[in-house]
C-alpha cells in the first residue's frame, strides 16, 4: 500500500508540474501577434499526417531517417506499456494485461525488439555527435547547453531501454522460479539473452525487477518534465507546428496591412484607414512576431539541416537559420521569466534584433527558402528574418548601402537600376 500511495503521489506531482510548465510555454507563445492559420483544415491535416507522423521530409538523409524512425516508433509504441505500469502502480497488480495471452506475448516481444532498436539507434547518434563529430553538430551555436541537452536525452533513452530489458529479464527468471506475484505472461526474445548475467537468488531478482520498474517509470515522469526545458519539446509540438505551417507557395511574402492601408490612402483620397495605432512595421522583439513564429522556435529540434543547406552559411557567413530559431526561443524565455517575476512590460533595454540576432546575420540571408524546404517539421526561419529586416528598413531606415541604393532606385525610377524609366527597354533595341 505504501508503494501504491508513493506511486500515485509521484504521478500526480509530475503531471501537475508538467501542466504548469506547458502553460508557461503557451503563455510565451501567445506573446506573439495574431495570425490566421485556420484555413484549409483538410490540407493542414494531410500535411501534419505526412510530415509529423509520416516523417516524409526526413528521408532526404536515409540513414539518420531510418534511425530516427526506429526511435520515434519505439518511443510511441513502447510507451503503450506505460499504461500497464500505471494501472499496476495504482492497484498493486502485476502485468495486468497478461490475461490477453498470445496477444500480450506478441506485444511484449515487439516492445523488446523496439527497445533494442532504440538502444542501438541512440548509441549510433551519440557516436555521430561525439566521436565522428559531424559538421552540423559542431557549429558555434551548439556549444554548452545545446550540445549537452542532446547528449542527456540520448543517455536517458539508453538508460530507460536498459532498465526496461533488465526488468523483463528479472521478471522472466522470477516467473520460471514460480515466485509469488509474478504471473506467467509475456515473451522475452531480447531480455532472455540477459538472464545469464542476473543472480539466481530470488530476493536479488525481485530487487532488480522492482528497482528497474521504479527507475523506468520515474525516468519517464522525469523525462516528461524535462521536455519544456529541452529542444526535444518537438516530440509534442511537431504535430501542431506542421498543422499550422504555411501553406502558401514558398517565396510568397505576406503584405503588411498597415502598409497596404497607407498605399490605399495615397491612391484613393476617399479611403479612410482604420482608426488606432497601426503598430510597428516589421519586428524588433519577439512580441512583434506572430504566435506561429514563436511556436516554430519552441518546436526547433536544433538538428541543423536548415543551416547545412544555407548558401550563406556554406560560404562562411555568420547566418545560421538554426541559430535564428534558438535566439528567438532564448529571447522568448527571457521575456517569459520577466513576466513570471511580475514585470508589467517587455522593456528591459534589449531586443531580439541586435542583442540576439545581429544585422550581419540578417542581411546575409538570400531569401532562397532552402532552410524552410530542409526543415523536417516545416519551421520557417525566413519569416522571422524578413520581419526583422522590415523593422530595420521601415522603422530605422538602416540597411546595407547596396540595398538602400536599390530601394531608392525603385522609388525614383521604378526599377532597381539608376537609369531613367524611359530607357528601361533600350536593351531590347536592335543595334
C-alpha positions in Angstrom: 0.0 0.0 0.0 2.9 2.4 0.8 4.3 1.9 -2.7 0.9 2.5 -4.3 0.5 5.8 -2.4 4.0 6.8 -3.3 3.4 6.0 -7.0 0.2 7.9 -7.1 1.8 10.9 -5.4 4.7 11.0 -7.8 2.5 10.7 -10.8 0.1 13.5 -9.7 3.1 15.7 -8.9 4.8 15.0 -12.2 1.6 15.7 -14.2 0.9 18.9 -12.3 4.4 20.2 -12.8 4.4 19.4 -16.5 1.0 21.1 -16.9 2.4 24.2 -15.1 5.4 24.4 -17.4 3.3 23.8 -20.5 1.0 26.6 -19.5 4.0 28.9 -19.3 5.2 27.9 -22.8 1.8 28.5 -24.2 1.7 31.9 -22.4 5.1 32.7 -24.1 3.8 31.7 -27.5 0.8 34.0 -27.0 3.2 36.9 -26.7 3.2 37.0 -30.5 0.8 38.8 -32.8 -2.3 37.0 -34.1 -2.0 35.0 -37.3 -4.9 33.3 -39.1 -4.0 29.6 -39.8 -7.5 28.2 -39.7 -7.9 27.9 -43.5 -7.8 24.7 -45.5 -8.2 22.3 -42.5 -8.2 19.3 -44.7 -4.9 20.2 -46.3 -3.4 21.1 -43.0 -4.4 17.7 -41.6 -2.8 15.9 -44.5 0.3 18.0 -44.1 0.5 17.0 -40.4 0.0 13.3 -41.1 2.7 13.3 -43.8 5.3 15.5 -42.2 4.9 14.9 -38.5 3.5 11.3 -38.4 5.0 10.0 -41.6 8.3 12.0 -41.3 8.4 12.3 -45.1 10.9 15.1 -45.1 13.4 13.1 -43.1 14.1 10.6 -45.9 16.4 13.1 -47.7 19.1 11.6 -45.4 18.1 7.9 -45.4 20.5 6.6 -42.6 19.6 9.1 -39.9 15.9 9.0 -41.1 15.9 5.2 -40.5 17.5 5.5 -37.1 15.1 8.4 -36.1 12.1 6.4 -37.3 13.1 3.5 -35.0 13.5 5.8 -32.0 10.2 7.6 -32.9 8.2 4.3 -33.3 9.9 2.9 -30.3 9.1 5.9 -28.2 5.4 5.8 -29.2 4.7 2.1 -29.0 6.8 1.2 -26.0 5.0 3.8 -24.0 1.8 1.9 -24.6 3.4 -0.3 -21.9 3.3 2.7 -19.6 -0.5 2.3 -19.4 0.0 -1.2 -17.9 2.7 0.2 -15.5 0.3 3.0 -14.4 -2.5 0.5 -13.6 -0.1 -1.9 -11.8 1.3 1.0 -9.8 -2.1 2.3 -8.7 -3.8 -1.0 -7.9 -0.7 -3.0 -6.9 -1.2 -5.6 -9.6 1.5 -7.1 -11.8 1.2 -7.4 -15.6 -2.5 -6.6 -15.5 -2.8 -7.2 -19.3 -1.2 -10.7 -19.0 -4.6 -12.3 -19.4 -4.5 -11.3 -23.1 -2.4 -14.4 -23.6 -0.7 -14.7 -27.0 -1.6 -11.1 -27.9 0.2 -10.0 -24.8 3.2 -12.2 -25.6 3.3 -10.7 -29.1 3.2 -7.1 -27.7 5.9 -7.6 -25.1 8.1 -9.4 -27.7 7.6 -6.5 -30.1 8.3 -4.0 -27.3 11.6 -5.7 -26.6 12.7 -5.7 -30.2 11.8 -2.0 -30.5 13.7 -1.3 -27.2 16.8 -2.9 -28.7 16.4 -0.8 -31.8 16.0 2.4 -29.8 19.1 1.4 -27.7 21.2 0.8 -30.8 20.0 3.9 -32.6 20.8 6.2 -29.6 24.3 4.7 -29.4 24.8 5.5 -33.1 23.5 9.0 -32.6 25.9 9.5 -29.7 28.8 8.3 -31.8 27.8 10.6 -34.7 27.7 13.6 -32.3 30.7 13.0 -30.1 33.1 10.8 -32.0 32.5 11.3 -35.7 31.6 14.9 -34.8 29.5 15.7 -37.9 29.9 19.2 -39.1 26.3 20.3 -38.5 26.7 19.3 -34.8 29.9 21.3 -34.3 28.5 24.8 -35.1 29.2 27.7 -32.7 25.6 27.9 -31.5 25.8 24.2 -30.3 28.3 24.7 -27.5 27.4 24.5 -23.8 23.8 23.6 -23.0 22.5 22.9 -26.5 25.2 20.3 -27.0 24.7 18.8 -23.6 21.0 18.7 -24.0 21.2 16.3 -26.9 23.6 14.0 -25.1 21.4 14.0 -22.0 18.4 12.8 -23.9 20.3 10.1 -25.7 21.8 8.8 -22.5 18.4 8.9 -20.9 16.8 6.9 -23.7 19.6 4.3 -23.4 19.2 4.0 -19.6 15.4 3.7 -19.9 15.6 0.9 -22.5 18.3 -0.9 -20.5 16.1 -0.7 -17.4 13.1 -2.0 -19.4 15.1 -5.0 -20.7 16.7 -5.8 -17.3 13.2 -5.6 -15.7 11.8 -8.1 -18.2 14.9 -10.4 -17.8 14.4 -10.5 -14.0 10.7 -10.9 -14.4 11.2 -13.9 -16.7 13.6 -15.5 -14.2 11.1 -15.0 -11.4 8.3 -16.4 -13.5 10.4 -19.5 -14.1 11.1 -19.8 -10.3 7.3 -19.6 -9.7 7.8 -16.6 -7.4 4.7 -15.2 -5.7 3.0 -12.3 -7.5 5.0 -12.9 -10.8 2.4 -14.5 -13.1 3.5 -16.3 -16.2 3.0 -13.8 -19.0 5.0 -12.2 -21.8 7.5 -13.2 -24.4 11.1 -12.0 -23.9 13.2 -12.5 -27.1 15.8 -9.9 -26.2 15.9 -9.8 -22.4 16.1 -13.6 -22.4 19.7 -13.1 -23.5 20.4 -11.0 -20.4 19.2 -13.6 -17.9 22.7 -15.2 -17.6 24.1 -12.1 -16.1 21.5 -12.0 -13.3 21.8 -13.6 -9.9 19.9 -16.8 -9.2 18.7 -15.6 -5.8 15.0 -14.8 -5.7 15.4 -11.9 -3.4 18.0 -10.3 -5.6 15.9 -10.8 -8.7 13.0 -9.1 -7.0 15.2 -6.2 -6.0 16.5 -5.9 -9.6 13.0 -6.2 -11.1 11.4 -3.7 -8.7 14.4 -1.3 -9.0 14.2 -1.3 -12.8 10.4 -0.9 -12.7 10.7 2.2 -10.5 13.6 3.6 -12.4 11.7 3.1 -15.7 8.5 4.9 -14.5 10.4 7.7 -12.6 12.6 8.1 -15.6 9.6 8.6 -17.9 8.0 11.1 -15.5 11.3 13.0 -15.2 11.7 12.9 -19.0 8.2 14.3 -19.3 9.1 17.3 -17.1 12.4 17.8 -18.8 10.8 18.4 -22.2 9.7 22.0 -21.6 13.3 22.9 -20.9 14.7 21.0 -23.8 14.8 21.1 -27.6 13.1 17.8 -27.5 9.8 19.6 -27.0 9.4 18.9 -30.7 8.2 15.4 -29.6 4.9 17.2 -28.7 5.0 20.4 -30.8 5.8 18.8 -34.1 2.2 18.0 -34.7 0.6 21.4 -34.1 3.6 23.0 -35.8 3.1 21.1 -39.0 -0.7 21.6 -38.9 -0.3 25.4 -38.6 2.6 25.6 -41.1 2.5 28.0 -44.0 0.6 26.5 -47.0 1.3 29.4 -49.3 3.9 29.0 -52.1 7.4 29.3 -50.8 8.8 32.7 -51.5 5.4 34.4 -51.4 5.7 37.1 -48.7 2.9 38.5 -46.7 1.7 42.1 -47.1 1.6 44.3 -44.1 -1.9 45.5 -43.6 -0.7 48.9 -42.2 1.4 49.5 -45.3 -1.5 48.4 -47.6 -3.8 50.9 -45.9 -1.2 53.7 -46.4 -0.9 52.9 -50.1 -4.7 52.7 -50.5 -5.0 56.2 -48.9 -2.4 57.6 -51.3 -4.1 56.1 -54.3 -7.7 56.8 -53.2 -8.4 60.0 -51.3 -11.8 58.7 -50.3 -10.3 55.7 -48.5 -10.2 56.1 -44.7 -7.6 54.0 -42.9 -8.9 52.2 -39.7 -8.5 54.1 -36.5 -5.9 53.2 -34.0 -2.2 52.6 -33.8 -1.1 50.8 -37.0 1.6 49.1 -34.9 5.2 48.5 -35.6 6.5 47.9 -39.1 8.2 44.6 -39.0 9.6 43.1 -35.8 12.0 44.4 -33.3 11.4 41.9 -30.5 9.5 38.6 -30.0 6.2 40.3 -29.2 6.3 41.8 -32.8 6.5 38.3 -34.3 3.4 36.1 -34.8 2.5 33.3 -32.5 3.3 30.9 -35.3 6.9 32.2 -35.4 7.2 31.7 -31.6 5.7 28.2 -31.8 8.3 27.4 -34.5 11.1 28.4 -32.1 9.8 26.1 -29.4 9.5 23.3 -32.0 13.0 23.5 -33.3 15.0 20.4 -32.6 18.3 22.0 -33.5 19.1 19.3 -36.0 20.9 21.8 -38.2 19.5 20.6 -41.5 18.5 24.2 -42.3 22.0 25.5 -41.6 23.7 22.7 -43.5 21.9 23.8 -46.8 22.0 27.5 -46.2 24.2 29.1 -49.0 25.2 32.0 -46.8 26.4 29.7 -44.1 28.1 27.3 -46.5 30.2 30.3 -47.9 31.3 31.2 -44.4 28.9 34.0 -43.4 27.6 34.3 -39.9 24.0 33.4 -40.7 22.7 30.1 -39.3 18.9 29.6 -39.6 19.2 27.2 -36.7 20.7 30.0 -34.5 17.8 32.3 -35.6 15.3 29.9 -34.1 17.4 29.3 -31.0 17.9 33.0 -30.4 14.2 33.6 -30.8 13.4 30.9 -28.2 16.1 32.3 -25.8 14.7 35.8 -26.0 11.1 34.5 -25.6 12.2 32.6 -22.5 13.9 35.7 -21.1 10.7 37.8 -21.6 8.6 35.0 -20.0 10.9 34.9 -16.9 10.4 38.6 -16.6 6.7 38.1 -16.6 7.0 35.4 -14.0 8.7 37.9 -11.7 5.8 40.3 -12.1 7.2 42.6 -14.8 4.4 44.6 -16.5 6.1 45.1 -19.8 8.7 43.8 -22.2 11.0 46.8 -21.9 14.3 45.7 -20.5 16.6 47.6 -22.8 17.1 44.6 -25.0 15.5 43.3 -28.2 15.7 40.3 -30.5 17.5 42.4 -33.2 21.0 43.4 -32.2 21.0 41.8 -28.7 20.4 38.3 -30.0 20.5 38.4 -33.8 23.0 40.7 -35.5 22.4 42.8 -38.6 25.2 40.9 -40.3 23.2 37.7 -39.9 20.0 39.2 -41.2 21.5 40.7 -44.4 23.5 37.6 -45.2 20.2 35.8 -46.0 19.5 35.3 -49.7 15.8 34.5 -49.1 16.2 31.3 -51.1 14.0 29.2 -48.7 16.5 26.4 -48.6 16.2 26.3 -44.8 12.4 26.1 -45.0 12.5 23.3 -47.5 15.0 21.3 -45.5 13.3 21.5 -42.1 11.8 18.1 -41.2 8.9 19.8 -39.4 8.1 22.9 -41.5 9.8 25.5 -39.4 10.2 28.9 -41.2 13.3 30.9 -40.1 12.9 33.1 -43.2 9.7 34.6 -41.8 11.5 35.8 -38.8 14.4 37.2 -40.8 12.0 39.0 -43.1 10.2 40.7 -40.3 13.4 41.8 -38.6 14.6 43.2 -41.9 11.3 45.1 -42.3 11.8 46.7 -39.0 15.4 47.7 -39.8 14.4 49.3 -43.2 10.9 50.7 -42.4 11.4 51.9 -38.8 15.1 52.6 -38.6 16.0 53.3 -42.3 19.0 51.1 -41.7 20.2 48.7 -44.5 23.4 47.9 -46.3 24.3 50.7 -48.8 23.7 48.4 -51.8 20.1 47.7 -50.6 19.4 51.3 -49.8 20.6 52.3 -53.3 18.3 49.7 -54.8 15.3 50.8 -52.8 16.0 54.4 -53.7 16.2 53.5 -57.4 12.9 51.6 -57.2 11.2 54.6 -55.5 12.6 57.1 -58.0 13.0 55.1 -61.3 10.6 52.3 -60.9 13.5 49.8 -61.2 16.5 48.7 -59.2 18.8 50.5 -61.6 19.8 54.1 -61.9 18.8 54.9 -65.5 15.6 56.6 -66.4 12.3 54.6 -66.8 12.2 55.8 -70.4 15.4 53.9 -71.1 14.4 50.6 -69.5 13.7 48.8 -72.8 16.8 50.1 -74.6 18.5 46.7 -74.2 15.9 45.1 -76.5 16.5 47.5 -79.4 18.4 46.2 -82.3 21.9 47.6 -82.8 
